[in-house]
């Protein structure tokens, strides 16, 4: 089997805010997959950009197999992530921007 040629990339530091239980699930999944959190996010984003042929705009290719999907379900239960993608539009910050919030590093989440 021929190895694919390396794809040079330049990574940048990114400061983002995400829902706390989701970050815990992502960190657990990255550990399960044996990759960094950044690599996991790259993998998810790249797959989300790939439409399912014939179902463009409705579906995307999942980067996760049955074992990883089972692990995701377990991690969601463990960390109390009891919502799915449809809940995103209903997300509301507990604290209005800048009012009494503290910075939480992904390592603290």
Secondary structure, 3 states (H helix, E strand, C coil): CCCCCCCCCCCCCCCCCCCHHHHHHHHHHHHHHCCCHHHHHHHHHHHHCCECCCCCCCCECCCCCHHHHHHHHHHHHHCCCCCCHHHHHHCCCCCCCCCCCCCCCCCCC
